[in-house]
Amino acid sequence: MILSKNFKVINLDLLDFSFVNSNKIKNQIILSKINNDYQLQGNSFDATKMIDLMFSENNNNGLSNILENFNTNLKVNIDKVFLDSEYSVKSLEGKISLVKSEIDKLNIIANFNNDKKLTITINNKDNEKITTFYSDFARPFVKKYKFIKGFEDGALDFNSIKKENITSSVLRIYDFKLQELPALTKLLTLASLQGIADLLSGEGIRFNDFEMRYSSKDKLMTIQEIYAIGPAISILMDGYIERDKLVSLRGTLVPATTINKAIGSIPLIGNILVGKKIGEGVFGVSFKIKGPPNKLKTTVNPVKTLTPRFITRTLEKIKKN
């Protein structure tokens, strides 16, 4: 291995690793140079740090920080890759192309023990970096978010486009169940939807579809839309998050029985929205969540009419399903 004056790798012929790391996972991999390309193969590898970095909002650690102008192709074949101390994939294989020490193209595929698939692709085209990530098994990745607990089942589909310093992303999760989400539990309790709140803190609430559209630049994440629909409840929200400083979200939360009532009576939508009797027509609650990340304040208000956007998105999802 040859290093530059600033300790970046200029040339590398062979790396042979065999060690047990702090996670008590044995790593056995060999990186070897074949002509001008490389081959990475081995029995086992702990990718926990790489996965954490991929899901981090502060991911500024590219390969160019350790490699000096690398232009090469890398073929990968590893028998077992650990995603964390609990979950792993097998038969991970793929190809990676590096241009000036940055990933230009990547295509990786692997299998979970239950034969569910994991695929990752990266393509650079017209100054845009396009990333796709799909997993038939969502839990190993959702659990990285510490504020979500009791996540079960589900498939995850993520794609993003990065141009210059702005990243536009869409995250979708299908057919999953939540047992605990403190902010949502508090919101349901304040809204006097205690039955749903009890479900969330007990056996859990099932969602058919979750979709989040957002953009990121520096420390600011702007959420254009979060929409989730399930048999018990549907939620639509937007807002922004300034990392380590401020969270500001607002939206609408509606019990599914009310949505079914509304959609099942579209020809008489006026009567449903307004209600024929006193107390009728209250669909759910509008809410705001705002404050520093460790001191969020939640306020709720009952709503008697749904916004056209909420009705449109609900009809779109139902039609799609």
N, C-alpha and C positions, 0 to 999 in steps of 0.2 A: 504494500500500500504506500503510495507517494502522496504527501501533503504539500499544499502551497504554504506561503509565508503566513497567511491568515488561517492556517489549519483546516482548509477545505480539501476534500479528496480530489486529487488530479487523476490518479490511476489506481486501479484495484484489480489484482489478479485472482485472489482467493481469500474468502473468509469462511472459517469452519467453527461454528458455535456449538457448544454442548455444555449447558449449565442449568441449574435450578434457580429461578428468580425469587423475588420477595413474595410473590403470590403462591409459592411452592409448586410452580408449574415447570416441568422440564422442557427446555428449548433445545431442539436438535435440528439445525438447518445449515446448509452449505450454499454459499454464493460463489459461483465460479465463472470465469471469463472464457468465452469461446469465440475466437476471432475478435470482433469488435462488439459482440453482444454478451449477455449474461444469462445465467440460469440459476434460479433459486429453488432449491428442493430440500425436503427434509421430512422427518417423522412428526414433529410437533412444534408449534410456535404459539406464544402468548401475544395476541393482538389487542389486549385490553387497553394499553396506552394509546394505540392508534385509533381505536374506536372512540375512546374518550375525547381525543383531539378532533375527530371528525364531527362529533356532536357538540363541540365547544363553540361558543359565540366568539371566542377570541383566538381563532385559528390563523395565526400569522407565521407558522413554522413550516415553510415549504422546504422541499428537498434542496433548493438552491442555497439554503443556509449551511449545508454540509457538503455539497458536491460542487466542484468547480467546472462549469461548462460541460456537463455530461450530455452527449447525444448518442443514445443507444437504445436497444430493445432488450426487454427482460422477460424471460419465460418463467412462470411460477407453477410449482407443483408441490403441495404440502399435504401430507396425509391427514393431519388433524390441526385445526386452528381454534384456539380458545378465544371466545368473545368476552368472557369474564370468568370468574371462578366457578360459575354454575353452568354456563352454556358453551357449546362448541359446535363447529361444523367439520365435516369430513370431506376429503377429496377436493380441496380447494385448488383450482387451476385457472390459468389465464395468461394474458399478455399485457405488458406495459411498455409504452414508448415514451422516452424522455427526449425533450428538445431544450437545450440550454438549461439542463438540470431541473426542468419542470415537467410534470406529466402532460403529455400532449394527447395520448390515447390510453385508455385502460379498459380492459374487459375481463371481469372476474366472475366465476361461478363456483358455488359450493352447495353441499347438501347438509341438512340437519339429520339427526339420527332417525327421525320419522319420515325421511325422504322429502321433506319440504325444502324448497329451493331458496337460495340467496344469490342475487345477481347485482353487480355494481358496474357501471360504465361511466367513462369520462371521455368527452370529445371536445377538441378545440377547433372552432370554425369561425372565420370572419371576426376575429377578436372577441369571440364569445366562448366561455367555458361552460359546457353543458354536462351536468351530472345527473345520473339516474341511479336510484337505489331501490331495490325491491326485495322484500322478505316475506315468504309465506308464514313466517313465525315472527310476530312483532315484539313480543315481550322482552327479549334480550336488549333491544334498543330503546324501547319506551321506558324501561326501568332506569335508564340513565338520567331521566328527569326526576329528581328527588321529590317533587311535590305531587307526583302521581303514585298511588299505592294500590295494591290489589288489582293490577291489570291482568286480565286473562284473555286467552284466545287472540284472534285478530291477525290480519295481514297488513303490511305496511308498504306504501308506495310513495316515493319521494323523488322530486326532480327540481333542479334549479338551473338558472342561467345567470352567469356572472359576466358582466361587461364593464370594463374599467373598474370602478370601485363599488359598483352596486350589484347586489345579488337578489334576483327575484325567484321565489321558491313556492312550491305547492306540496303540502304534506297531506296524504290521505291514509286513513286507517279504517279497515272494514271489519264488521262483525266481531266486536269485542265487548268486554264487560269491565266496569269499574266498581271497585268496592269502597274506595276512599279517595276523595279529592277535597281537602279541607275548604278551599274557597267556594266550591260549588255546594258543599254541604251547608255551609253557613248561609249562603244565598237562599237555598231552598227553605231553611228554617225561618229566615227573616220574612220570606214570602208566604209563610204559613202553609207551605206544601209539605207538611210533616211526613206524610206517608212516603213520598218520594225520597225525602231526606233519610228516613229510616232504612229504605231499601239501599241507598248509597252507602250507608255506614254498616250495613248488615250483609245480605247476600249479594248486593251489587245491582247496578242498573246496566242493562244491555243497550248498546248503540249499534245500529246497522251501518252507519256511515259518518265519518268525521272528515272534514276538509278544512284546511287552513292555508290561506293565501297571504303571503307577506313578502316584504322586501327589507334588505339590511344594508346599511351603509355606516361604516365606522362603528360607533356604539349605539346607534339607533335602529330599532326594529319597528317598522310600520306594518301593522296588521290590517290588510284591506278587508279580510273577512275570515271568521271562524264559524263554520256551520256544522252542527251535529244533529242527527235525527235518530230516534229509537222508539221502541214500543211504548215507553213511559213518558218520554220528554224530548223536546227539541230546543236547541239553543242557537241563536244568531248573534254574533258580536264583532266588534272591531275596536281599534285603538292603537296604542303604541307602547313600546317598552324602551326606556333609556337605561342601558345596562348599569347596574349598581346604584341607580339614582331614583328612577320613577317608573311606576306602572300605571297606565291609564287605559281602562277598558270600559266599554258600555255595550249594552245589548238587550235582547229580549229572550225570555224563557217561557216556554208554553207547554203545559201538560198535553200529552198525545191525545187524550180523550176529547179535548177541546178542538184540536186540529182536525181530528176525524169528523167531528160534528160540523165544523166549518166547511170542509171540503165535500162532505157528503150532502151539503145543501147549497151548493154554489148558486142555483137559480134564485134562492131566497137569501143571498148573502147579506142584503141590507138588514133584514130582521135579525140575522145571527150576530152581526157586528154590533148592532145597537141594543138588541134584546127587547122582548115584548113586555117583560115584567121587571120590576125594580130588583136590581142585583144580578140580572142576567147580562150576558155579553162580556163579562170580565174574562178575557182569554188567559191571562197569566200575569207576568210582571216584567217591567223594564228595570234595568239595574245599572249601576256604575260601581266599578272597582278602581280605586285610585290611592296612590301613596307610595312611599318607599317600599322596596321589596319585602322588608321584614316588619312593616307596619301598615298593611293595606286596610283601607276603610271601604266598607260595602254599604250601599244604600239601595233600596228597592221601592218601586211604586207600582200599584196595580194598573194594568192597561185594559181598556175596553175594546180597542180596535188594533188589529195587526197591520203593520206597514205593508204596502204592496210588495216590497222587496222580500219580506218574510214569506208571504203567500206564494210568490213566484218561485223562490228557492225550494220551498217545500213541495210544490207541485212538480218541479224539475226532478227532485230526488225520487219522489214516489213513482213518477213515470219511468225514470231510469232503472229503478229497482224492479 
